[in-house]
Amino acid sequence: MKVAIFGISGQLGSDVAAALSSHHVIPVEHACADIRDESAVLTAVGDARPHWVVNCAAMTNVEGCEKDALAAFDVNAGGARHIALAADAVGARMLHISTDYVFDGEKRSPYLENDFPRPLNIYGSSKLAGEWAVRSAGVHHLVLRTSGVYGLNACRGKGTNFVETMMKRAASGAPTRVVSDEVLTPTFSVDLAHQIRLIIEKAVPGGVYHATSTGSCSWFEFAREIFRHAGAPAPGATTAKEWNSPVRRPSYSVLDNGALAAHGIHPMPEWRDALSRYMSERASL
């Protein structure tokens, strides 16, 4: 199959390209087609005429989105719409990456795909707007929400990820405190890319799906496990209130992966297992 990938040079996009290496991967680089430019996107997809279009491009810096809401919506909503329209124009299916941050965290059991979204911040709001834009564009769409993604390739929007930030803190010996009352499921981008390959190869029907590692933890528990791998003393814990971030985040954003399981795509490995494999691959680089 021919698969066009937007955001292919980013953290997830590069792993998706690797996972789909047995297919004909068509990279759509930012320099060739900025997703904010509808004409450029239509031309890129029209020239490629793929069977699938995967959108891994996004503005993911949560603080940056809060500071520049217009830019966040331009990329995460407008850009998603442009790609959806381009895919529809050539009869391609589209897989769009979204986020657990479309939820408000008030629930205390994993969010189902049909739970009502209520984002707390600009990033979540712009990503939800992107979901709606894709679903209303007439394209054979598939929205894939995930959580806490980290990978071996640099995140284009942030330049790093939580694991690497914590590894640097562990190596420096500097006092480190991490929020203990925000619960999620960290997800290794290689595992997520594998799920995306299965979705495409199994031609999963359109709709909204969740794909994360198995289990859940707080950011503090995740950091403590990272520090353990680094052979460093555990970091300290703090609360979101004490941390006093300028951006509101959901206190609980664990996602239920049941919809994919119903189509024979089994859940990803447990988050600790994923982190261990990340560390092994990281050490071999």
C-alpha positions in Angstrom: 0.0 0.0 0.0 1.0 3.6 -0.6 1.0 5.5 2.7 1.7 9.2 2.9 2.9 10.4 6.3 2.7 14.0 7.5 5.2 14.8 10.3 7.5 12.0 9.2 10.6 13.6 10.6 9.1 13.8 14.1 9.1 11.5 17.1 6.1 9.4 16.1 6.2 9.9 12.4 9.7 8.5 12.0 8.7 5.3 13.9 5.5 5.0 11.8 7.6 5.1 8.7 9.9 2.4 10.0 6.9 0.2 11.0 5.5 0.5 7.5 8.8 -0.1 5.7 7.3 -3.1 3.9 4.8 -0.7 2.2 5.4 2.2 0.0 5.9 5.1 2.4 5.6 8.6 0.9 7.2 11.2 3.2 5.5 14.6 3.3 8.1 16.9 4.8 7.1 20.2 6.5 9.4 22.1 4.0 7.4 20.7 1.1 3.9 21.0 2.5 3.2 23.0 5.6 -0.1 21.6 6.8 -1.4 25.2 7.4 -1.2 25.7 3.6 -4.3 24.0 2.1 -3.1 24.3 -1.4 0.3 22.8 -0.7 -1.4 19.9 1.2 -3.8 19.3 -1.7 -1.0 19.2 -4.2 1.2 16.9 -2.1 -1.5 14.3 -1.5 -2.8 14.7 -5.1 0.6 14.0 -6.5 1.2 11.0 -4.2 -2.3 9.5 -4.6 -1.9 7.2 -1.5 -4.2 4.6 -0.2 -3.7 6.0 3.4 -2.7 9.3 4.8 -1.3 9.4 8.4 -1.2 12.7 10.2 1.5 12.8 12.8 2.1 16.5 12.4 0.9 18.7 15.3 1.8 21.5 17.7 2.4 19.5 20.8 4.1 21.9 23.2 1.3 22.4 25.8 2.8 25.6 27.2 3.5 26.9 23.7 -0.1 26.3 22.7 -1.4 28.2 25.7 0.7 31.2 24.8 -0.3 31.2 21.1 -3.8 29.8 20.7 -4.1 31.0 17.2 -1.0 29.0 16.1 -2.3 26.0 18.0 -5.6 26.0 16.2 -4.0 26.8 12.9 -1.9 23.7 13.0 -3.9 21.2 15.1 -7.4 22.0 13.7 -6.8 23.8 10.4 -3.9 21.6 9.4 -5.9 18.5 10.2 -8.8 19.7 8.1 -6.6 20.4 5.1 -5.1 16.9 5.2 -8.6 15.4 5.6 -9.9 17.3 2.6 -6.9 16.3 0.6 -7.3 12.6 1.5 -11.0 12.7 0.6 -10.1 14.3 -2.8 -8.1 11.2 -3.8 -10.3 8.6 -2.1 -7.6 7.8 0.5 -8.3 6.8 4.1 -6.9 9.0 6.9 -5.5 8.2 10.3 -5.3 11.2 12.5 -3.3 11.3 15.8 -5.1 12.9 18.8 -4.6 13.0 22.5 -5.8 12.1 26.0 -5.9 15.8 26.7 -9.3 16.1 25.1 -10.7 14.9 28.5 -11.0 16.9 31.7 -9.7 14.2 34.1 -12.9 14.1 36.3 -13.4 10.4 35.6 -11.6 7.8 37.7 -11.8 4.9 35.4 -10.2 4.7 31.9 -11.9 6.9 29.3 -13.9 5.1 26.6 -13.8 6.2 23.0 -17.4 7.5 23.3 -17.0 9.4 26.6 -17.8 13.1 26.2 -14.6 15.2 25.7 -14.1 18.4 27.8 -10.5 19.7 27.4 -9.0 22.0 30.0 -6.4 23.7 27.9 -5.6 25.2 24.5 -3.7 22.1 23.3 -6.5 19.8 24.2 -9.1 22.1 22.7 -7.2 22.5 19.4 -6.7 18.8 19.1 -10.4 18.2 19.8 -11.2 20.8 17.1 -8.9 18.8 14.8 -10.8 15.6 15.5 -14.1 17.3 14.6 -12.6 18.8 11.5 -11.4 15.4 10.3 -14.7 13.7 11.1 -16.7 16.4 9.3 -14.5 16.6 6.2 -16.2 13.6 4.4 -13.0 11.5 4.5 -13.0 7.9 5.6 -11.5 9.0 8.9 -9.9 7.2 11.8 -9.0 9.3 14.9 -6.4 7.6 17.2 -6.0 9.1 20.7 -2.9 8.3 22.7 -1.1 9.5 25.8 2.3 10.5 27.1 4.2 9.6 24.0 8.0 9.3 24.1 10.5 7.9 21.6 14.1 7.7 20.5 13.7 10.4 17.9 13.4 14.0 18.9 10.0 15.5 19.2 9.9 18.3 16.6 7.8 20.6 18.7 9.6 20.1 22.0 13.1 19.0 21.0 13.0 16.3 23.8 10.6 14.1 25.7 9.8 13.4 29.4 12.1 10.4 29.7 15.2 12.3 28.3 14.4 15.3 30.5 14.3 13.0 33.6 17.5 11.2 32.5 19.3 14.6 32.4 18.0 15.5 35.8 19.1 12.1 37.2 22.6 12.5 35.7 22.9 16.1 37.1 22.0 15.1 40.6 19.9 18.3 40.9 16.9 18.2 43.2 13.9 17.1 41.2 10.2 17.1 42.1 7.6 15.6 39.9 3.8 15.9 40.0 2.2 12.9 41.7 -1.5 13.7 41.2 -1.8 13.6 37.4 -2.3 10.0 36.2 -1.8 8.8 32.6 -0.3 6.0 30.6 3.1 6.7 29.1 3.4 5.2 25.6 6.5 4.2 23.7 6.3 5.5 20.1 7.6 2.3 18.6 4.7 0.4 20.2 2.2 3.0 19.0 3.7 2.8 15.4 3.2 -1.0 15.5 -0.5 -0.5 16.3 -0.8 2.0 13.5 0.6 -0.6 11.1 -1.9 -3.1 12.2 -4.8 -0.7 11.9 -3.8 0.0 8.3 -3.1 -3.6 7.3 -6.4 -4.8 8.9 -8.3 -1.9 7.4 -10.0 -1.1 10.7 -13.3 0.7 10.2 -13.4 4.5 10.6 -14.2 6.1 14.0 -12.5 7.0 17.2 -10.0 4.7 18.9 -7.6 4.7 21.8 -4.0 3.3 21.7 -1.7 3.4 24.7 0.5 1.2 26.7 -1.2 -1.0 29.3 -1.6 0.2 32.9 -1.3 3.6 34.4 0.9 5.7 36.6 1.4 9.3 37.8 4.1 11.4 36.3 6.0 10.9 39.6 5.8 7.1 39.4 7.0 7.3 35.8 9.9 9.5 36.8 10.8 7.3 39.7 11.1 4.3 37.3 13.2 6.4 34.9 15.5 7.3 37.8 15.8 3.7 38.8 17.0 2.8 35.3 19.5 5.6 35.6 20.8 4.2 38.9 19.9 7.5 40.6 18.1 8.2 43.9 14.3 8.7 43.4 13.0 12.2 42.7 10.7 13.9 45.1 6.9 14.2 44.7 4.8 17.3 44.5 1.2 18.2 43.6 -0.1 20.0 40.6 -1.3 22.8 42.9 2.2 23.2 44.4 3.8 23.0 41.0 1.6 25.9 40.0 1.8 25.4 36.2 0.2 28.1 34.1 -1.6 25.4 32.1 -4.4 23.2 33.5 -4.0 19.5 32.9 -6.3 16.6 33.5 -5.6 14.8 36.8 -6.6 11.5 35.2 -6.4 10.8 31.5 -6.0 7.0 31.2 -7.6 5.7 28.0 -9.4 2.4 27.5 -8.2 0.5 24.4 -11.3 -1.7 24.0 -12.4 -0.5 20.6 -9.2 -1.7 18.9 -9.2 -5.0 20.9 -12.7 -5.6 19.5 -11.1 -5.5 16.0 -8.5 -8.1 16.9 -5.7 -5.5 17.7 -4.5 -6.5 21.1 -3.4 -4.0 23.8 0.2 -2.8 23.8 2.7 -4.0 26.5 2.7 -2.7 30.0 4.3 0.8 30.4 7.2 -0.5 32.6 8.0 -3.1 29.9 7.9 -0.4 27.3 10.2 1.8 29.3 12.7 -1.0 29.8 12.8 -1.6 26.0 13.3 2.1 25.4 16.2 2.1 27.7 17.8 -0.9 26.1 17.4 0.6 22.6 18.7 3.9 23.9 21.8 2.3 25.3 22.6 0.7 21.9 22.5 3.9 20.0 
